[in-house]
Amino acid sequence: MGDLSPSDMPPDIKAEVKASLTVQQVVQMESLDEVKSMVRTYAENVSDPCVR
């Protein structure tokens, strides 16, 4: 299972992996204000009413 390349994965799994990588990058940030700013920007950019 660990030998799968990203091209072998279905798109939804690719998106999930990409999201988890983004979360890791956010966790590595030391500035909480920067994280808050990113979250706020993301929330404003999401048009799905369920997310707000």
PyMOL CGO cylinders between C-alpha atoms (Angstrom):
from pymol import cmd
from pymol.cgo import CYLINDER

trace = [
    CYLINDER, 0.00, 0.00, 0.00, 2.84, 2.40, 0.80, 0.3, 1, 1, 1, 1, 1, 1,
    CYLINDER, 2.84, 2.40, 0.80, 4.26, 2.04, -2.72, 0.3, 1, 1, 1, 1, 1, 1,
    CYLINDER, 4.26, 2.04, -2.72, 1.35, 3.85, -4.37, 0.3, 1, 1, 1, 1, 1, 1,
    CYLINDER, 1.35, 3.85, -4.37, 2.37, 6.97, -6.24, 0.3, 1, 1, 1, 1, 1, 1,
    CYLINDER, 2.37, 6.97, -6.24, 0.09, 10.04, -6.08, 0.3, 1, 1, 1, 1, 1, 1,
    CYLINDER, 0.09, 10.04, -6.08, -1.00, 9.42, -9.69, 0.3, 1, 1, 1, 1, 1, 1,
    CYLINDER, -1.00, 9.42, -9.69, -2.46, 6.07, -8.62, 0.3, 1, 1, 1, 1, 1, 1,
    CYLINDER, -2.46, 6.07, -8.62, -4.72, 7.71, -6.06, 0.3, 1, 1, 1, 1, 1, 1,
    CYLINDER, -4.72, 7.71, -6.06, -8.28, 8.82, -6.81, 0.3, 1, 1, 1, 1, 1, 1,
    CYLINDER, -8.28, 8.82, -6.81, -8.72, 12.62, -6.82, 0.3, 1, 1, 1, 1, 1, 1,
    CYLINDER, -8.72, 12.62, -6.82, -10.56, 12.74, -3.48, 0.3, 1, 1, 1, 1, 1, 1,
    CYLINDER, -10.56, 12.74, -3.48, -7.63, 11.03, -1.73, 0.3, 1, 1, 1, 1, 1, 1,
    CYLINDER, -7.63, 11.03, -1.73, -5.23, 13.44, -3.43, 0.3, 1, 1, 1, 1, 1, 1,
    CYLINDER, -5.23, 13.44, -3.43, -7.26, 16.34, -2.05, 0.3, 1, 1, 1, 1, 1, 1,
    CYLINDER, -7.26, 16.34, -2.05, -7.26, 14.75, 1.40, 0.3, 1, 1, 1, 1, 1, 1,
    CYLINDER, -7.26, 14.75, 1.40, -3.48, 14.33, 1.36, 0.3, 1, 1, 1, 1, 1, 1,
    CYLINDER, -3.48, 14.33, 1.36, -3.06, 17.90, 0.13, 0.3, 1, 1, 1, 1, 1, 1,
    CYLINDER, -3.06, 17.90, 0.13, -5.31, 19.15, 2.94, 0.3, 1, 1, 1, 1, 1, 1,
    CYLINDER, -5.31, 19.15, 2.94, -3.37, 17.21, 5.57, 0.3, 1, 1, 1, 1, 1, 1,
    CYLINDER, -3.37, 17.21, 5.57, -0.11, 18.67, 4.28, 0.3, 1, 1, 1, 1, 1, 1,
    CYLINDER, -0.11, 18.67, 4.28, -1.59, 22.15, 4.53, 0.3, 1, 1, 1, 1, 1, 1,
    CYLINDER, -1.59, 22.15, 4.53, -2.64, 21.42, 8.12, 0.3, 1, 1, 1, 1, 1, 1,
    CYLINDER, -2.64, 21.42, 8.12, 0.91, 20.32, 8.94, 0.3, 1, 1, 1, 1, 1, 1,
    CYLINDER, 0.91, 20.32, 8.94, 2.25, 23.57, 7.49, 0.3, 1, 1, 1, 1, 1, 1,
    CYLINDER, 2.25, 23.57, 7.49, -0.19, 25.56, 9.62, 0.3, 1, 1, 1, 1, 1, 1,
    CYLINDER, -0.19, 25.56, 9.62, 0.77, 23.60, 12.73, 0.3, 1, 1, 1, 1, 1, 1,
    CYLINDER, 0.77, 23.60, 12.73, 4.44, 24.40, 12.09, 0.3, 1, 1, 1, 1, 1, 1,
    CYLINDER, 4.44, 24.40, 12.09, 3.72, 28.14, 12.06, 0.3, 1, 1, 1, 1, 1, 1,
    CYLINDER, 3.72, 28.14, 12.06, 4.76, 29.85, 15.27, 0.3, 1, 1, 1, 1, 1, 1,
    CYLINDER, 4.76, 29.85, 15.27, 2.66, 32.98, 14.84, 0.3, 1, 1, 1, 1, 1, 1,
    CYLINDER, 2.66, 32.98, 14.84, -0.89, 32.39, 16.04, 0.3, 1, 1, 1, 1, 1, 1,
    CYLINDER, -0.89, 32.39, 16.04, -1.97, 35.71, 14.52, 0.3, 1, 1, 1, 1, 1, 1,
    CYLINDER, -1.97, 35.71, 14.52, -0.79, 34.51, 11.12, 0.3, 1, 1, 1, 1, 1, 1,
    CYLINDER, -0.79, 34.51, 11.12, -2.84, 31.34, 11.49, 0.3, 1, 1, 1, 1, 1, 1,
    CYLINDER, -2.84, 31.34, 11.49, -5.91, 33.31, 12.56, 0.3, 1, 1, 1, 1, 1, 1,
    CYLINDER, -5.91, 33.31, 12.56, -5.46, 35.59, 9.57, 0.3, 1, 1, 1, 1, 1, 1,
    CYLINDER, -5.46, 35.59, 9.57, -5.23, 32.61, 7.21, 0.3, 1, 1, 1, 1, 1, 1,
    CYLINDER, -5.23, 32.61, 7.21, -8.33, 31.00, 8.72, 0.3, 1, 1, 1, 1, 1, 1,
    CYLINDER, -8.33, 31.00, 8.72, -10.25, 34.24, 8.43, 0.3, 1, 1, 1, 1, 1, 1,
    CYLINDER, -10.25, 34.24, 8.43, -9.20, 34.67, 4.78, 0.3, 1, 1, 1, 1, 1, 1,
    CYLINDER, -9.20, 34.67, 4.78, -10.13, 31.06, 4.03, 0.3, 1, 1, 1, 1, 1, 1,
    CYLINDER, -10.13, 31.06, 4.03, -13.55, 31.48, 5.65, 0.3, 1, 1, 1, 1, 1, 1,
    CYLINDER, -13.55, 31.48, 5.65, -14.19, 34.59, 3.57, 0.3, 1, 1, 1, 1, 1, 1,
    CYLINDER, -14.19, 34.59, 3.57, -13.20, 32.79, 0.38, 0.3, 1, 1, 1, 1, 1, 1,
    CYLINDER, -13.20, 32.79, 0.38, -15.44, 29.79, 1.00, 0.3, 1, 1, 1, 1, 1, 1,
    CYLINDER, -15.44, 29.79, 1.00, -18.83, 30.31, -0.60, 0.3, 1, 1, 1, 1, 1, 1,
    CYLINDER, -18.83, 30.31, -0.60, -20.44, 27.27, 1.04, 0.3, 1, 1, 1, 1, 1, 1,
    CYLINDER, -20.44, 27.27, 1.04, -22.92, 28.63, 3.63, 0.3, 1, 1, 1, 1, 1, 1,
    CYLINDER, -22.92, 28.63, 3.63, -22.48, 25.50, 5.76, 0.3, 1, 1, 1, 1, 1, 1,
    CYLINDER, -22.48, 25.50, 5.76, -18.87, 26.46, 6.51, 0.3, 1, 1, 1, 1, 1, 1,
    CYLINDER, -18.87, 26.46, 6.51, -19.67, 29.92, 7.86, 0.3, 1, 1, 1, 1, 1, 1,
]
cmd.load_cgo(trace, "trace")
